[in-house]
Amino acid sequence: MNKKSRHESRIALELKQNEPFFRFHLPHISFNSVYGDDWFALKAEAFARFFGTPTFLILQTVIVTVWIIMNIIGWWTFDIYPFILLNLAFSLQAAYAAPLILLAQTRQADRDKAHALADAEHREDLYKASQERQALAEKQTQLLVSMLEQNTELTQTVKVLTERLEKLTSEVHAKITG
């Protein structure tokens, strides 16, 4: 399976999973991330998202606590006070965490932008449909008013004809009887 078909099948799966949200638009090339949707980008984003979880913070706190206790008590001394190796580990973590977090934020911003554009297009379509319904309602109202005016004219014509027929009937009746 080539890279393009894998990408399309992944998008189709993502659309199916998020069907209520994506029901208003089809996948589009501009919805792809600036950094791509390859394996590295997806794993880097997942790892960056893990940095902000309570699990990560608790795990890091436990590791640092064990590290310090081991080196203070002397069970296995490999980093004496002032814990230079621990500081180096934190620096290394920060050096990798910052770009990964920025990558995750940029990818989220891209998704937010695509969703905002889709929402704007949907609102525009709703507005156009509303305008069309309003124009149709106005046209039907004008037609109904026209039909009522024609009905009024017909009723008045029938009244005039009925009055003339009654007058003629009275005249004919007066000539026959009198």
C-alpha positions in Angstrom: 0.0 0.0 0.0 1.5 3.3 -1.0 1.8 6.4 1.2 -1.0 8.3 -0.4 -3.6 5.4 -0.1 -2.5 4.9 3.6 -3.1 8.6 4.2 -6.5 8.5 2.5 -7.5 5.4 4.4 -6.4 7.1 7.7 -8.5 10.1 6.8 -11.5 7.9 6.0 -11.1 6.2 9.4 -10.7 9.5 11.2 -13.8 10.8 9.4 -15.8 7.8 10.4 -14.7 8.2 14.1 -15.5 11.9 14.1 -18.5 11.7 11.8 -20.8 14.1 13.7 -18.1 16.8 13.5 -17.0 16.2 9.9 -20.5 15.7 8.5 -20.4 19.2 6.8 -17.2 18.8 4.7 -15.1 16.3 2.9 -11.4 15.8 3.6 -9.3 18.4 1.9 -5.6 18.6 1.3 -5.4 21.9 3.3 -6.6 20.0 6.4 -3.2 18.2 6.6 -0.8 19.4 9.1 2.1 21.7 8.2 4.4 19.1 9.7 2.7 16.2 7.9 0.9 13.3 9.2 3.7 10.8 9.1 4.6 8.4 11.9 7.2 10.7 13.6 4.8 13.7 13.7 1.9 11.6 15.1 4.2 10.0 17.8 5.9 13.3 18.6 2.5 14.9 19.1 1.3 12.0 21.3 4.4 12.2 23.4 4.1 16.0 23.8 0.5 15.6 24.9 1.7 13.0 27.5 3.9 15.7 29.1 0.9 17.5 30.4 -0.8 14.5 32.0 -1.0 13.8 35.7 0.5 10.4 35.0 3.7 12.0 33.6 4.0 14.5 36.5 3.5 11.8 39.2 6.0 9.5 37.4 8.6 12.2 37.1 8.1 13.2 40.8 8.6 9.6 41.9 11.7 9.1 39.7 13.3 12.4 41.0 12.4 11.5 44.6 13.9 8.1 44.3 17.0 9.6 42.5 17.6 12.1 45.3 17.0 9.6 48.1 19.3 7.0 46.6 22.1 9.5 46.2 21.6 11.1 49.7 21.3 7.9 51.7 24.0 6.2 49.7 22.3 3.0 48.4 23.8 3.6 45.0 25.6 6.8 44.7 26.0 7.9 41.1 25.1 11.6 41.3 26.3 13.4 44.5 24.9 16.6 45.7 24.3 19.2 43.9 22.9 16.5 41.5 24.6 17.6 38.3 23.4 14.5 36.4 19.8 15.2 37.5 20.1 18.8 36.2 21.5 17.5 33.0 18.6 15.1 32.6 16.1 18.0 33.2 17.9 20.1 30.7 17.8 17.3 28.1 14.1 16.8 28.9 13.4 20.5 28.4 15.4 20.7 25.2 13.2 18.0 23.7 10.0 18.9 25.4 9.8 22.5 24.2 9.9 21.7 20.4 7.6 18.7 20.9 5.1 20.9 22.7 5.3 23.6 20.1 4.8 21.0 17.4 1.7 19.7 19.1 0.4 23.3 19.6 1.0 24.1 15.9 -0.7 20.9 14.8 -3.7 21.7 17.1 -3.8 25.2 15.7 -3.9 23.8 12.2 -6.8 21.5 13.1 -8.6 24.4 14.9 -8.2 26.6 11.8 -9.6 23.8 9.5 -12.5 23.3 11.9 -13.2 27.0 12.1 -13.2 27.3 8.3 -15.6 24.3 8.0 -17.9 25.9 10.6 -17.8 29.2 8.8 -18.7 27.5 5.5 -21.5 25.7 7.2 -22.8 28.9 8.8 -22.6 30.6 5.3 -24.6 27.7 3.8 -27.2 28.0 6.5 -27.5 31.7 5.9 -27.9 31.1 2.2 -30.5 28.5 2.8 -32.3 30.8 5.2 -32.3 33.6 2.6 -33.6 31.3 0.0 -36.5 30.2 2.3 -37.2 33.8 3.1 -37.3 34.7 -0.6 -39.6 31.8 -1.3 -41.9 32.7 1.6 -42.1 36.3 0.3 -42.9 35.1 -3.2 -45.6 32.7 -1.8 -47.0 35.6 0.3 -47.2 37.8 -2.8 -48.9 35.1 -4.7 -51.4 34.6 -1.9 -52.1 38.3 -1.7 -52.7 38.3 -5.5 -55.1 35.4 -5.2 -57.0 37.1 -2.4 -57.3 40.3 -4.5 -58.6 38.2 -7.5 -61.0 36.5 -5.2 -62.3 39.9 -3.9 -62.7 41.1 -7.4 -64.6 38.0 -8.4 -66.8 38.3 -5.3 -67.6 41.9 -6.1 -68.4 41.0 -9.8 -70.7 38.2 -8.6 -72.4 40.7 -6.2 -72.9 43.2 -9.1 -74.2 40.5 -11.4 -76.5 39.1 -8.7 -77.9 42.6 -8.0 -78.4 43.1 -11.8 -80.1 39.7 -12.1 -82.3 40.5 -9.2 -83.2 43.9 -10.8 -83.9 42.2 -14.1 -85.9 39.5 -12.4 -88.0 42.2 -10.7 -88.5 44.1 -14.0 -89.5 40.8 -15.8 -91.8 39.9 -12.9 -93.4 43.4 -12.9 -94.0 43.2 -16.7 -95.5 39.7 -16.5 -97.8 40.5 -13.6 -98.7 43.9 -14.4 
